[in-house]
Amino acid sequence: MGSIHRLAGLLSLTVAVAVVGCTAMPTIGGQSLTQAVQTAADLSTADPSSTDLPSDVSSQLNSDLGSDQTAAMGSIVSDSISSLTANDAINVSGALADDFGTTVQALRAFEVRATPSTQPSPTPNPSPRPSASPSARPSQSPSPSASPSASPQKPSLGDVQKKRGDELRKKARKDLEKKKGAAQHVDHKVVDNGDGTKNHKVVMQVPDKKGRTQEHSVEKKLAADGSVLESHVTIKTPGKNGQSIVHKQHKVFNQDGSASVTHTSKVTRKDGKVKTITHQRTQNADGSESGTGTITGYDGTVVTITFTKDATGVVVQTARHEKAKIVVEITKAEHEDTATVKVTNLKTGKVSTTTIAHCGDLEPSDR
């Protein structure tokens, strides 16, 4: 029935075009009548039970689903996986920016060489000790033996970030090397904030695996020791069927290495309608994360998300679509190209599971 209604709408639009003839063309929803007819044609020819997934994957997940559930499931899987792979790409962009001018190690080494005279000043502080009685001095001599029993010093923010960066480079080595070799028109700017911090901005053009040009912008606020206090990463990329996609991630770091993370993927369809995928997450010093989010569809439908990542980088994202009565759980390791998808039909309780290969090929759904 959905297809019949859409086709009826298309026919009415076609009649409207015939009536208008050569007079001034009205607009519908900000589109010209011609564009509206084309959009309606696209929707009318789409199978409501089809998905954006490979047919073998879709068939394994939708055997128990109705047509509306199948369409919702396909959209959620495509949108979620494309957002997770964008998160991987954002991590790689940050590493690329380091290689193109904001290497933390190099900056830390520079700061150490530039300020050696400041190091001796704290050491002449044993002045209070002579005021103690001589009898107390022998009791202080075993202090070296007490140091091993003292709690180990916590790693600094820079140390935590260096460790995390080294882990990232191991996981994403192939992707990092490929993009580093293909990056074009790299622009690097540094602004001294006058308070010991510096803002670094690196803008790169990087082709995706389909040869389309993406714009990557990485902004980092660095402390005097080179540790990153805050970062903004934006990736602008064309999508399928005329989509325009913007991925953004904002991180604010704490001194213990933890951070607050805001991730947004905004997909603009060729008819001007917008879909957004958002995460609000807390990142721990060991790299694990947890948080919640939403997928807000082109028609305003909201799907709720929960997000967890363990310290090894394995992500579990669960999306619940109340209207369609389905839950989609995706498990994917960072910088890996495969994912496990589990779909639960809340109407029947049936659970279907499959594996998706080549996650990088999936793009946000047009639905």
VOTOR-263446 format. One record per residue (C-alpha): residue number from 0; residue in one letter; x, y, z. Coordinates in nm, 2 decimals. Layout:
REC num residuo     px     py     pz
REC NUM       A      X      Y      Z
...
END
This chain:
REC num residuo     px     py     pz
REC   0       M   0.00   0.00   0.00
REC   1       G   0.29   0.24   0.08
REC   2       S   0.41   0.21  -0.28
REC   3       I   0.06   0.27  -0.42
REC   4       H   0.02   0.58  -0.21
REC   5       R   0.36   0.72  -0.31
REC   6       L   0.28   0.64  -0.68
REC   7       A  -0.05   0.83  -0.64
REC   8       G   0.14   1.12  -0.50
REC   9       L   0.38   1.11  -0.80
REC  10       L   0.08   1.10  -1.05
REC  11       S  -0.07   1.41  -0.88
REC  12       L   0.26   1.59  -0.90
REC  13       T   0.29   1.50  -1.27
REC  14       V  -0.06   1.64  -1.33
REC  15       A   0.04   1.95  -1.15
REC  16       V   0.33   1.99  -1.39
REC  17       A   0.11   1.95  -1.69
REC  18       V  -0.13   2.22  -1.56
REC  19       V   0.14   2.46  -1.48
REC  20       G   0.27   2.44  -1.84
REC  21       C   0.50   2.74  -1.92
REC  22       T   0.39   2.96  -1.63
REC  23       A   0.62   3.04  -1.34
REC  24       M   0.71   2.71  -1.16
REC  25       P   0.60   2.69  -0.79
REC  26       T   0.81   2.52  -0.53
REC  27       I   0.74   2.23  -0.29
REC  28       G   0.93   2.21   0.03
REC  29       G   1.20   2.44  -0.11
REC  30       Q   1.24   2.23  -0.43
REC  31       S   1.13   2.33  -0.78
REC  32       L   0.84   2.12  -0.91
REC  33       T   1.08   1.94  -1.14
REC  34       Q   1.30   1.84  -0.84
REC  35       A   1.00   1.74  -0.64
REC  36       V   0.88   1.51  -0.92
REC  37       Q   1.22   1.35  -0.94
REC  38       T   1.23   1.30  -0.56
REC  39       A   0.89   1.14  -0.57
REC  40       A   0.99   0.92  -0.86
REC  41       D   1.29   0.80  -0.66
REC  42       L   1.07   0.72  -0.36
REC  43       S   0.80   0.55  -0.57
REC  44       T   1.04   0.31  -0.74
REC  45       A   1.21   0.21  -0.41
REC  46       D   1.11  -0.12  -0.27
REC  47       P   0.99  -0.05   0.08
REC  48       S   1.13  -0.39   0.20
REC  49       S   1.47  -0.33   0.04
REC  50       T   1.78  -0.22   0.23
REC  51       D   2.11  -0.06   0.17
REC  52       L   2.29  -0.38   0.26
REC  53       P   2.43  -0.65   0.04
REC  54       S   2.15  -0.89  -0.05
REC  55       D   2.31  -1.19   0.13
REC  56       V   2.34  -0.99   0.45
REC  57       S   1.99  -0.85   0.43
REC  58       S   1.84  -1.20   0.37
REC  59       Q   2.00  -1.33   0.68
REC  60       L   1.86  -1.05   0.90
REC  61       N   1.51  -0.98   0.77
REC  62       S   1.35  -1.33   0.74
REC  63       D   1.13  -1.25   1.04
REC  64       L   1.08  -0.88   0.98
REC  65       G   0.80  -0.69   0.81
REC  66       S   0.87  -0.45   0.52
REC  67       D   0.88  -0.14   0.75
REC  68       Q   1.11  -0.33   0.99
REC  69       T   1.34  -0.44   0.71
REC  70       A   1.37  -0.08   0.58
REC  71       A   1.44   0.05   0.93
REC  72       M   1.69  -0.22   1.00
REC  73       G   1.88  -0.16   0.68
REC  74       S   1.90   0.22   0.75
REC  75       I   2.02   0.17   1.11
REC  76       V   2.29  -0.08   1.01
REC  77       S   2.42   0.14   0.73
REC  78       D   2.40   0.46   0.93
REC  79       S   2.57   0.31   1.24
REC  80       I   2.85   0.13   1.06
REC  81       S   2.93   0.44   0.84
REC  82       S   2.94   0.65   1.16
REC  83       L   3.17   0.40   1.33
REC  84       T   3.41   0.39   1.03
REC  85       A   3.40   0.77   1.03
REC  86       N   3.52   0.76   1.39
REC  87       D   3.81   0.54   1.27
REC  88       A   3.88   0.79   1.00
REC  89       I   3.88   1.08   1.25
REC  90       N   4.14   0.89   1.46
REC  91       V   4.36   0.85   1.15
REC  92       S   4.32   1.22   1.06
REC  93       G   4.45   1.32   1.41
REC  94       A   4.75   1.10   1.35
REC  95       L   4.81   1.25   1.01
REC  96       A   4.79   1.60   1.15
REC  97       D   5.06   1.50   1.40
REC  98       D   5.28   1.38   1.11
REC  99       F   5.22   1.70   0.92
REC 100       G   5.33   1.93   1.20
REC 101       T   5.18   1.87   1.54
REC 102       T   5.39   1.57   1.66
REC 103       V   5.36   1.57   2.04
REC 104       Q   5.70   1.41   2.09
REC 105       A   5.88   1.68   1.88
REC 106       L   5.70   1.96   2.06
REC 107       R   5.78   1.81   2.40
REC 108       A   6.15   1.78   2.31
REC 109       F   6.15   2.14   2.19
REC 110       E   6.00   2.26   2.51
REC 111       V   6.25   2.06   2.72
REC 112       R   6.54   2.21   2.53
REC 113       A   6.40   2.56   2.54
REC 114       T   6.35   2.56   2.92
REC 115       P   6.65   2.38   3.09
REC 116       S   6.71   2.67   3.32
REC 117       T   6.38   2.63   3.49
REC 118       Q   6.46   2.28   3.61
REC 119       P   6.72   2.35   3.88
REC 120       S   6.50   2.60   4.06
REC 121       P   6.28   2.35   4.25
REC 122       T   6.58   2.15   4.38
REC 123       P   6.72   2.40   4.63
REC 124       N   6.42   2.34   4.86
REC 125       P   6.58   2.13   5.14
REC 126       S   6.62   2.46   5.33
REC 127       P   6.34   2.37   5.58
REC 128       R   6.52   2.05   5.68
REC 129       P   6.81   2.21   5.89
REC 130       S   6.54   2.35   6.12
REC 131       A   6.46   1.99   6.23
REC 132       S   6.65   1.86   6.54
REC 133       P   6.97   1.66   6.48
REC 134       S   6.81   1.36   6.64
REC 135       A   6.55   1.36   6.37
REC 136       R   6.80   1.35   6.09
REC 137       P   6.90   0.98   6.12
REC 138       S   6.54   0.88   6.10
REC 139       Q   6.52   1.06   5.76
REC 140       S   6.82   0.88   5.62
REC 141       P   6.63   0.56   5.53
REC 142       S   6.40   0.77   5.31
REC 143       P   6.55   0.61   4.99
REC 144       S   6.43   0.27   5.12
REC 145       A   6.09   0.42   5.17
REC 146       S   6.05   0.54   4.81
REC 147       P   6.00   0.19   4.66
REC 148       S   5.70   0.14   4.89
REC 149       A   5.55   0.47   4.78
REC 150       S   5.27   0.46   4.53
REC 151       P   5.40   0.49   4.17
REC 152       Q   5.37   0.83   4.01
REC 153       K   5.07   0.86   3.78
REC 154       P   5.15   0.90   3.41
REC 155       S   5.11   1.25   3.28
REC 156       L   4.85   1.35   3.02
REC 157       G   5.12   1.36   2.75
REC 158       D   5.24   1.01   2.85
REC 159       V   4.89   0.87   2.83
REC 160       Q   4.83   1.03   2.49
REC 161       K   5.17   0.91   2.35
REC 162       K   5.08   0.55   2.45
REC 163       R   4.73   0.58   2.29
REC 164       G   4.89   0.73   1.98
REC 165       D   5.14   0.44   1.95
REC 166       E   4.85   0.19   1.99
REC 167       L   4.65   0.37   1.72
REC 168       R   4.95   0.36   1.48
REC 169       K   4.98  -0.01   1.52
REC 170       K   4.61  -0.07   1.46
REC 171       A   4.57   0.17   1.16
REC 172       R   4.92   0.14   1.01
REC 173       K   4.80   0.05   0.66
REC 174       D   4.53   0.31   0.64
REC 175       L   4.76   0.57   0.79
REC 176       E   5.04   0.50   0.54
REC 177       K   4.80   0.50   0.25
REC 178       K   4.63   0.83   0.34
REC 179       K   4.97   0.99   0.43
REC 180       G   5.09   0.91   0.08
REC 181       A   4.78   1.03  -0.09
REC 182       A   4.71   1.35   0.11
REC 183       Q   4.72   1.67  -0.10
REC 184       H   4.72   2.05  -0.04
REC 185       V   4.82   2.02   0.32
REC 186       D   4.80   2.35   0.51
REC 187       H   4.94   2.39   0.86
REC 188       K   4.89   2.70   1.08
REC 189       V   5.00   2.77   1.44
REC 190       V   4.86   3.04   1.67
REC 191       D   5.04   3.12   2.00
REC 192       N   4.77   3.20   2.25
REC 193       G   5.02   3.39   2.48
REC 194       D   4.94   3.18   2.78
REC 195       G   5.18   2.89   2.71
REC 196       T   4.93   2.71   2.49
REC 197       K   4.93   2.69   2.11
REC 198       N   4.65   2.61   1.86
REC 199       H   4.75   2.40   1.56
REC 200       K   4.53   2.36   1.26
REC 201       V   4.60   2.12   0.98
REC 202       V   4.38   2.10   0.67
REC 203       M   4.42   1.82   0.42
REC 204       Q   4.25   1.69   0.11
REC 205       V   4.25   1.31   0.11
REC 206       P   4.09   1.08  -0.15
REC 207       D   3.86   0.81  -0.02
REC 208       K   3.87   0.45  -0.15
REC 209       K   3.63   0.55  -0.43
REC 210       G   3.85   0.83  -0.54
REC 211       R   3.63   1.11  -0.41
REC 212       T   3.80   1.40  -0.25
REC 213       Q   3.75   1.45   0.13
REC 214       E   3.85   1.76   0.33
REC 215       H   4.00   1.68   0.67
REC 216       S   4.04   1.96   0.92
REC 217       V   4.22   1.89   1.25
REC 218       E   4.25   2.16   1.52
REC 219       K   4.44   2.09   1.84
REC 220       K   4.51   2.31   2.14
REC 221       L   4.84   2.20   2.29
REC 222       A   4.99   2.28   2.63
REC 223       A   5.34   2.39   2.68
REC 224       D   5.46   2.03   2.72
REC 225       G   5.29   1.93   2.40
REC 226       S   5.00   1.74   2.55
REC 227       V   4.66   1.79   2.37
REC 228       L   4.41   1.98   2.58
REC 229       E   4.13   1.99   2.32
REC 230       S   4.08   1.88   1.97
REC 231       H   3.83   1.94   1.69
REC 232       V   3.83   1.71   1.38
REC 233       T   3.60   1.76   1.08
REC 234       I   3.57   1.54   0.77
REC 235       K   3.36   1.67   0.48
REC 236       T   3.29   1.40   0.21
REC 237       P   3.05   1.35  -0.08
REC 238       G   2.82   1.05  -0.04
REC 239       K   2.61   0.83  -0.27
REC 240       N   2.32   0.97  -0.47
REC 241       G   2.43   1.33  -0.42
REC 242       Q   2.46   1.31  -0.04
REC 243       S   2.68   1.57   0.14
REC 244       I   2.83   1.43   0.46
REC 245       V   3.00   1.61   0.75
REC 246       H   3.15   1.41   1.04
REC 247       K   3.27   1.61   1.35
REC 248       Q   3.43   1.51   1.67
REC 249       H   3.52   1.73   1.97
REC 250       K   3.73   1.61   2.26
REC 251       V   3.82   1.79   2.58
REC 252       F   4.09   1.62   2.78
REC 253       N   4.14   1.60   3.15
REC 254       Q   4.49   1.58   3.31
REC 255       D   4.45   1.20   3.39
REC 256       G   4.40   1.12   3.02
REC 257       S   4.03   1.09   3.03
REC 258       A   3.81   1.30   2.80
REC 259       S   3.46   1.40   2.70
REC 260       V   3.37   1.32   2.34
REC 261       T   3.10   1.46   2.12
REC 262       H   3.06   1.29   1.78
REC 263       T   2.82   1.41   1.51
REC 264       S   2.76   1.28   1.15
REC 265       K   2.53   1.50   0.95
REC 266       V   2.40   1.37   0.62
REC 267       T   2.23   1.60   0.38
REC 268       R   2.03   1.43   0.10
REC 269       K   2.00   1.58  -0.25
REC 270       D   1.65   1.71  -0.17
REC 271       G   1.79   1.91   0.12
REC 272       K   1.66   1.69   0.40
REC 273       V   1.90   1.61   0.69
REC 274       K   1.98   1.31   0.90
REC 275       T   2.20   1.33   1.21
REC 276       I   2.38   1.07   1.41
REC 277       T   2.52   1.19   1.75
REC 278       H   2.71   1.05   2.04
REC 279       Q   2.79   1.20   2.38
REC 280       R   3.07   0.98   2.53
REC 281       T   3.31   0.96   2.82
REC 282       Q   3.66   0.83   2.74
REC 283       N   3.86   0.68   3.02
REC 284       A   4.24   0.70   3.04
REC 285       D   4.28   0.34   2.92
REC 286       G   4.09   0.43   2.60
REC 287       S   3.76   0.26   2.69
REC 288       E   3.44   0.47   2.63
REC 289       S   3.07   0.47   2.71
REC 290       G   2.79   0.70   2.62
REC 291       T   2.45   0.75   2.45
REC 292       G   2.33   0.91   2.13
REC 293       T   2.06   0.93   1.87
REC 294       I   1.99   0.88   1.50
REC 295       T   1.74   1.14   1.39
REC 296       G   1.60   1.05   1.05
REC 297       Y   1.50   1.26   0.75
REC 298       D   1.14   1.23   0.86
REC 299       G   1.23   1.33   1.23
REC 300       T   1.21   0.97   1.36
REC 301       V   1.45   0.93   1.65
REC 302       V   1.64   0.61   1.72
REC 303       T   1.82   0.59   2.06
REC 304       I   2.18   0.46   2.08
REC 305       T   2.40   0.32   2.36
REC 306       F   2.77   0.30   2.29
REC 307       T   3.05   0.12   2.47
REC 308       K   3.41   0.05   2.38
REC 309       D   3.65  -0.16   2.58
REC 310       A   4.02  -0.08   2.64
REC 311       T   4.12  -0.30   2.34
REC 312       G   3.90  -0.10   2.10
REC 313       V   3.60  -0.33   2.05
REC 314       V   3.29  -0.12   2.01
REC 315       V   2.93  -0.24   2.08
REC 316       Q   2.67   0.00   1.96
REC 317       T   2.30  -0.07   2.02
REC 318       A   2.02   0.11   1.85
REC 319       R   1.65   0.08   1.95
REC 320       H   1.38   0.18   1.70
REC 321       E   1.06   0.20   1.90
REC 322       K   0.83   0.26   1.61
REC 323       A   0.96  -0.03   1.40
REC 324       K   1.00  -0.25   1.72
REC 325       I   1.35  -0.36   1.65
REC 326       V   1.69  -0.35   1.83
REC 327       V   2.01  -0.35   1.62
REC 328       E   2.34  -0.44   1.80
REC 329       I   2.67  -0.39   1.61
REC 330       T   3.00  -0.51   1.74
REC 331       K   3.31  -0.38   1.56
REC 332       A   3.67  -0.35   1.65
REC 333       E   3.83  -0.01   1.58
REC 334       H   4.01   0.00   1.24
REC 335       E   3.88  -0.34   1.14
REC 336       D   3.67  -0.38   0.82
REC 337       T   3.43  -0.64   0.96
REC 338       A   3.14  -0.62   1.20
REC 339       T   2.89  -0.85   1.37
REC 340       V   2.52  -0.75   1.35
REC 341       K   2.25  -0.88   1.57
REC 342       V   1.88  -0.78   1.51
REC 343       T   1.60  -0.85   1.76
REC 344       N   1.24  -0.83   1.64
REC 345       L   1.06  -0.70   1.95
REC 346       K   0.73  -0.81   1.80
REC 347       T   0.83  -1.18   1.79
REC 348       G   1.14  -1.20   2.00
REC 349       K   1.33  -1.36   1.72
REC 350       V   1.71  -1.28   1.70
REC 351       S   1.91  -1.29   1.38
REC 352       T   2.29  -1.25   1.36
REC 353       T   2.53  -1.22   1.07
REC 354       T   2.87  -1.08   0.98
REC 355       I   2.93  -0.78   0.75
REC 356       A   3.26  -0.76   0.56
REC 357       H   3.40  -0.45   0.39
REC 358       C   3.24  -0.21   0.64
REC 359       G   3.42   0.08   0.47
REC 360       D   3.20   0.03   0.16
REC 361       L   2.88   0.11   0.35
REC 362       E   2.75   0.47   0.34
REC 363       P   2.46   0.64   0.52
REC 364       S   2.11   0.54   0.40
REC 365       D   1.90   0.76   0.18
REC 366       R   1.59   0.65   0.39
END
